[in-house]
Amino acid sequence: MLDSAHVGDIRGALGSIAAHDTGARPGLPAKLKTLLAIVGPGLIVMVGDNDAGAFGTYTQAGQNYGTRLLWTLLLLVPVLYVNQEMVLRLGAVTGVGHARLILERYGRFWGAFSVIDLFLLNALTIVTEFIGISLGLGYLGLPKVPGVLVAAAAVIAAASTGSFPRFERVCLILVAGSLALIPVVVMAHPPLGQVGRDFVLPGMPGGELSTVMLLIIAIVGTTVAPWQLFFQQSYVIDKRITPRFIRYERVDLWIGIVIVVVGAAAMMCCAAAAFAGRPGFGHFTDAAGVAAGLGRYVHEAAGILFAIALIDASVIGAAAVALSTSYAIGDVLGLRHSLHRSPRQAKPFYALFAALLLVSAIIVVVPGSPLGLLTEGVQTLAGVLLPSATVFLLLLCNDRAVLGPWVNTRATNLFASAVIGVLVLLSIVLTASVLYPRITFAQLLGILAAGALLGLIGLVAAVWPVPGRRRRPRRDTAPVDRSQRASWRMPPLALLERPRLSPGRRLGLAVLRGYLVIAAALVVVRVAQLALGR
C-alpha cells in the first residue's frame, strides 16, 4: 500500500462496512445494505463518461441521422462491462493504481508514457468539460466567466473536505441530476416503435459513409475512454473495497452501465425528435444548438432541462477526470493520494487536482483561446492512448503474480482480445481521420482491412504449431485455484519478479511502441498545422 489511508473501514455515501466485518450476508435486506455501502465507483465512472464530449457526440448523431445509430450503444454494453470489470478486480485485489502496476511490471518507458499521455489527455478533456459548462450557461442566459470559475471552485471545494463520503455524496447528487434528460425525452416524445427497432437492428443511415463511420468511431471513443480505467481502479482502492465485495462492485458497475446507456439514448432520441423534418436536421453545430432546438421546437422547459443536464454532466466529468490524474501521479510518485486525507495531509495531491481544474477553467474563459484546436487534440490523443491502455489492462489481468486466483478466465481473455483488436483498429482510423481530414471511405476501409488481416496473421502465428520446436512449460499454464479468492491479495510489489514476456508479446509491445512514436509525431505535426491555420 502506498497510502495508509487506503486501509480501514469502507465508508461510502450511502453506508459503511467495518474492516473486520467478514461475515456472510444472509437475506435480501443485508445484501441491499451492503450494496448501498459499496455503490459509487462503477456508477460515478459510467455517468462521468456521459460528459460534455458525449453530449456533443450523441446529439450530433441524433440531429444528423435520427435514431439510426442507437444500435451502437447496445453493442458497447459488453465492451464497457469487460473493460471496467477488469480494472475493478485489479483495484480490489492489488491495492495499487493502474499506472503504478504498469511501471513496476513492464518498465519505466511504459509507466512514464502512461502517466504523461494520461496527464495531457486529461488536461485537454477537462478543458472540453468547461466548454460544455460555458455552453450550458450561455443558453440559460447566465454569465459565462464567473459561472465557469464558480463551477471549478465548487468541484475543488467538494473534493477538499478530507471526507471521502462527503465527496461521494456530491457525486451521487450529480448522478441524480443526469436524470434530467428523462423528462426531456418525454416532452420530445420520439416514435417508440422506431426507437425500439433502431436499438436492436443495426443499420447505416443515409449520407457520406466515411462521415457516418467516423461518427460511429467517435461514439466508441467517447464511451470507452482511457481515463475510466485509471479512475475506477484508484477509486476502488480509495474506497477500501476488498476482494470480498467484488460481486457487489460488479452490480454497482451494471447500474452505472444501464444509466449511461439510457442517458446516451436519451440524448440521441431527444435531438432526433426535435429536429426531424425541420431545417436544422443534418446541420449539427454544438450542444447549445441542440438546447436551442429543443426550446424552439419542443418546449422551453425542454431546452432549459437539457442545458442543466449538460452543465451537470460537465461538472461530474471534470471532477472524475481531474481525480484520475491526481490519483495516477500520486500513485506513481509514492505521494499521499486519498480523499480520506485533508489538503494539509496530502498537499501535492490536492494541489495538482486544483491546478488542473483552475488552469482548464481559465483557458476556457480567456478570450481568443484555441478551444477548437484543444477539442481536436482530445480526440487525437484519446485515439493514441487507447491501444496501450487496453493492451496493458489485459496483460495485467493475466499476471498471476498480480491477481493470483483472480486472473482472467479463458472466455474473458478471448472476448477482451477481440475487443482490444477492434479498439486498436478504430483508434488507428480515428487518429488517421483527425490527422488527415480528407481521408476517403475507401482509404478507411483499406485501413480496417489491413488491420484485420494483420490481426488474423498474428492469431495464426500464435496458435499454429512450429515443427521441431519444443514448447517450454510455462508457470502460468497450471490450473488456477480459485477457492481462496475472497481473502487473496497481491503481495508487495517489491517482492514480485518481473513477468517473463514471450517472443510474441515482446514483438507486440515493440510494434505498439513504434505505433505510439509515429502517431505522437503525426499529432505534433497536425497541431502545428492547425495552429498556423493550414
N, C-alpha and C positions, 0 to 999 in steps of 0.2 A: 504494500500500500504506500503510495507516495504522499498521502494526506490522511492523517489520523481521523479527520472529520468524516471520512467515508466508512467508519466502523461505528456500529451502535444501533439504536432503535430506528425502525423505519417510521418516519414522520412525514405524512403527506397532507394534502389539503383537506381530505375527507376522512382521515382516521390515522391511527398509528398501530404499529406492531412491535412489541418488545423484542429485543435481540435474543433473549432466552426463550422466547415462545416458539417452540419447535413441535408443538402438539398437532394432532390431526384436526381437521375442520369438519366435524360431523354435522350434517344438516345444512339446508339452504341458507338460513339466516347467518350462520357463522361464515359460510363461503362468501356471501354478499358483503359482509362486514370486512373481510379480508380483501376482497376485490376493490372496495371503496378506498381502502388504505393504499393499495398498490397503484390504482389508476393515476395516470399522469404522463409518464414518458412516451408511451405509444400515442396517446391522444394528442399531446401537445406537438409532437414531431409531425404527425399527419396533418393536423389543422394548420400548423405553421407552414406547411407546404403549399396550402392554398393562399399564397401571399399575393403581393402586387403583380408579380410576373405571371402568376397563374390567372389572375383576373384578366390581364391583357390577352393571354393566350386563349383561354376558354371562351371569352366573349368574342374574340376575333373569329373563332370557329363558328360560333352561333350566328354572328351578324353576317358573315360572308357565305356560310354554307348551311345555315339552318341547323337541324339536329342530325345531319347525315354522318357526323363523326362521333356520335355518342358511343358507338361500339368500342372505340379506342379505350375508353375508361374501364370497361369491363375486362378487357384484355390485360390491363395494368394491375388488376387486383392481385393475382398470384405473384407478380413481379414485386410489388410493394411488400407483400407479406414475407416472401422468402428472403429478400434483402434485409428487411428490418428485424426479422426473427433471428437471423444470424448475428446481427450486432447486439441484440438484447442478450443473447446467450453469451457472447464474448464479454459483455459488461458484467453480468451477474456472476460468471464463473471466474474471471480473471481479476476483476477489481482494478484494471489498468485500461487507460483510454486507447482508442484506435491508433492514433499517431505514435504513441509510445511503443505499442506492440510491433508496429511496422519497423520502427527504428531498431528495436532490440533484436528482432528476429531476422531482419533482412538487410540491415546495414544503414550507414549514415546517409548514403545518397537517397535511398527511398524514404527514409524518415524525414530528412530535410526537405525533399521535394514535396512530400505530402503536406507538411506544415506550411511551407512558403506558398505553394499553389493554393492551399485552402485559405490562407490569410488573404491573398489577393482577390480570390474569387468571392469570399465572404464580404470583404470590404466593398466591392462593387455591388454585390447583391443588396447590402444594407442601403446603399445609395438608391437603388431602384425601389426599396420599401418606402423611403421618404419621398420619392417621386409620387408613389401611389397615395401617400398621405396628403401631399400638396394638391393632387388632382381631386381627391375627395373634398378637401376643404374649399377648393375653388368652386366646385359645384354647389356646395352649401352656402356660398357667399361669405365664408369666414376668412380672415386674413391668413395668408399662407405662411409668411415668415415667422410670426410668433407662434402659429399653430404647430409648425414643424419642430421648432425648438422646444415648445412645451411637451410635445409627444416624446422627443428624445429624453428630456429631463424626467418625464414620468416613468419611462422604462428603466432608466438608471436608478431612480428612487425605489421602484418596486423590487429591484434585484439587490439593493444595497442595505437591506434592513438587518442582515445577519440571520434571517429566519427563512429556512427552506420552505416550510409550509405556507408562509405568507406569500412568497413569490409564486408558488404553485396555485394558490387561490386566485391571484390576479390573472394568471394564465387561463385558468378554468373559466373565469368570468369572460375573458376574451373569446374562449372557445364557444361559450353560450352566445356571445354576440354574433358569431359567424352564422348562427341560425336565422339571422335577419333576412337571409336570402330566400327562406321558405315562403314567407308572405309575398315576396316579390314575384315568385313563380306563380303563386295562386292568383295574384292580380293579373299577371300576363296571360294566364290560362292557355298554355300551348296545347296543341292537339295530342291527347294522351295516347291515342292509338298509334300515331306516327312516332311519338317518343318511344313507345314500347318496341316497335319494330326496329327503329334505328339503334336501340340499345343492344339488341340481340342478333341483328342481321348485318354483318359488315357490308359496306358499300362505299363507293367513291363518288363524291359529288361532282357536278359539272365544273368546268373551268380548267385552267392550265394544270396538268398533272404534276409538274415539278413544284408548283406553288402549294398544291394540296399535300404533296409528300413532305415538304419542308414544314408545313404546319403540323402534320402528324408527328414528325420528329420533335418539333418544339413541344408538343403535348407530352411526349415521353420525357423530354428533358426537364420540363417544369414539374413533372410528377415524380421522377426519380432523380433527386438532386444529391450531389456528394456530401453537402453539409449535414444531411439527415443521418448518414452513417456515423459521423463523428459526434453529433449531438446526442442521439439516443443512447449510444454506448456510455458516454460520460454522464448523462443524466441518470441512467440506471444505477451507475456507481455512486453518484452523489446522493441518490435517494436511499442507498444502502440495501438495495434489493439483492437477495442471495439466490443461489440455485433452487432453494426450497420453494420459491414463489415464482419460478419462471412460467408455470402454467397460467397463473393469474396475469402475469405481464403479457402473455400471448393474447389473452382475452382483451386486455387494455388496447393492444395493437389492433385487434379486429374492430373494436369500437371506433378507433381513430380512422381506420380504412373506410368503414361504412360512412362516416361523417364526411371524409374528404371526397369520396366518390359522389355522395349526394350533393355536396356543395359545388363540385365541378360541373355536375349535370345541371344543377340549378342555374349556374352562370350561363351555360351554353343554351339552355332552354329559354330563359327569360330574354336573352339577346335575340334568339331566333324568332320568338313570338312578337317582340316589339318591332322588329324591322321587316318582317315578312310582308312582301308586296308593297313596300314603301321605298322612297328614293334612297334612303341610307343603306339598303340591303346590298351587301357586297362591297361596301366602302368603309371599312373599319378605320378608325383613327386612333382612339385610345379608350381607356375605361371611363374617362369623364364623358366622352361622346356617347357611350352606351348608357350612362346615367341620364344624360340629356334626352336620349331617345326614349327611355322608359318614362321619364317625366312628361314628355310630349305626347307619346302615343298610348301609354298605358294609364298612368295616374301620377300625379305629382308626388304622392306618398311613395310610389314605387321607386322613383328616382332618388328620393331622399334616403330611403332604406338601403338602396344599393350603394350610395356614397358612404353611408355609415359602415356598411359591411366591408367596403374597400379599405376604409381607414382602420377598422378593427383588424382586418387580416394583415395589413401592412405593419401594424404595431406588434402583433404577436410574431410575425415573420422576422422583424428587426430584432426582437428580443432573443428568439431562438438562434438565429444565425450568428449574432454577436456572442452569445453564450457558448456556442460550439467552438468559436475561435479561441475564446479565453480558456475554455477547458483544454483544448488541444495543446496550446502553447504552454499552459501551466503544467500539463502532464509531461510534456517532453523535457521541459527545463527543470522539473522537480520542484515547482513552486507550490505554495499552498493555493488550492483552487477548489473552493467549495462554497456553495450558498449557505451552508451552515455556519460559516465564519463571517464576522463583521468586516467591513472595509479596513479597519485598523489592523485586523489579524491577517488579512490577505491583500495587502496594498497593490502589488503588481497585477493580480488577477482582476480586481475591480477597476484599476486604472486603465488597463487595456480595454475592458468592456466599455467603460465610459468614453474613452478616446475614440473607439470605433464608431459609436453612435453619434457623438458630437461632431466629429470631423465629417461624417457622412451627411448629417443634417445641414451643416454649414455649406458643404459643396452644393447641396440642392437649392439653398436659399440665396447663394451668391449669384448675382446677375451675370449672364454670359458663360456659365459653367457648361461644359460639353456633355450634357445629360444623354443625348442620343448616342454619342461615342461610348460613354460608360455603359449604357444599356447593352450595346452591341458587344462590348468587351465581356460582360457577364455571360452572354450566350456562348461566345467562343471559348472562354476559359472553362465553362462547365463541360463543353464537349471534350476539351483536352484532359481534364481531370478525371472524368467519369470512368474511363477504362482502367486506370491504375487503381482507383478506389475499389472497384468491384473485383478486380483480379486479386488484390491482397486480402479482401474480405473472404474470398473462397479459400485462399491458401491458409489463412489463419484458422478458419473453421475446420480444416483438415489436419491441423497441427496437434498431435496427441499430447505433446508436452504442455501445450497451452490449454486445451479443452478436455483432455482425458476422455472420460465416458460421454462427454457432451459433443464430440466431434460429429460432423455431418453424417447422415445415412447415405447410402448409395443413391437412393431416389432423389434426395435433396441435391446431391452433387450433380447428377445428370441434369436436373432442371436448372440449377444455378449456372452450370456451364453453358447451357443453351441460352439462358438469359444474358449472361456475360457476352457471349458471342454476338447476340443481336445488339446489345448496348454498344459494344465496340464498333460494330458496323455503322450504327446510327450516329455514334459520336464522330466517326470519320466523315460521314456525309454532312453532318451539321457543321463541323469545322470547315470543310471544303466549301459549303454553300455560303458561309459568312465571309470567308476569305475571298471567294470568287462569286459575287452575286449574280453573274451572268451565266452560271452553270446551267446546262440544259438537262431535260429529263433523261435523255439518252445517256448522258455522262453520269447522272446519278444512278441509273440502272447498272451502268458499267462498274461503278464502284461497289455497289451491292453484290453484283455477280462475282466480281474478283474476290471480294472478301469472303463470300460463301464458298467459293472454290478453294481458297487457301485454308479455310476452316475445315473443309472436308479432307483435304490432303493431310492436315495436321492430325485429324482424328484417325485416319487410316494409318499414318506413321506411328501413332501412339499405341495402337492395338494390334497392328499386323506383326506376326512373329518373324524375326530375322533368322534365317538358317545358320546354324553353327554358333549362335550367340547364347551364352548361358545367362540366365536371369539370376541376379544376386537376390537372395532373400531379403526382404525389407521388413524393418521392425514395425512399420505401420500397417502391415497386412494381416496381423494376427486379429482374431475376433476381439471386439470391444466388449468389456464387461460393464454394462450399464446399471448394475444393481445398486451401486453406491452413489448415484448421481446427486441425490439430494444434499449430501454433505461434502462432495468433492470440490475443492478449489485449486486453482493453479498455484504451484509452488512459487516462491520468489523468483523474479525474472533472472536475477544474478546467478541462480543455481541451475538454470536451464542451458543445455547445449544448443548452439545454433542448428537449425534444421539443415540436413544434407539434401541439396537440390539435385534432382536427376538431370541428365543432359538435356532432356526435352524442356524441363522447366527453366533451366539456365538460358536456353536458346529463346524461349518465350519471353523471359524478362529482358533479354538483350534487345529483342525486336521491339518490345514495349518501350524500352528506354530510347531507342532510336526514333520511334514514332513521336514520343514526347518532345525530344530535342528538335526535330524537324517542325512539328506543329507549333512549338513555342516560338521558333524563329519566324515562321509564317505569320503568327499572331502579331509579333513586333512590327513586321513589315506592313501588315494591314492597318494596324493602329496608326503608324506613321503616315500612311497614305490618306487615311481618313482625317487625321489632324491637319494635313496640308491641303485638304479639300479636294483630293483626287479621287 
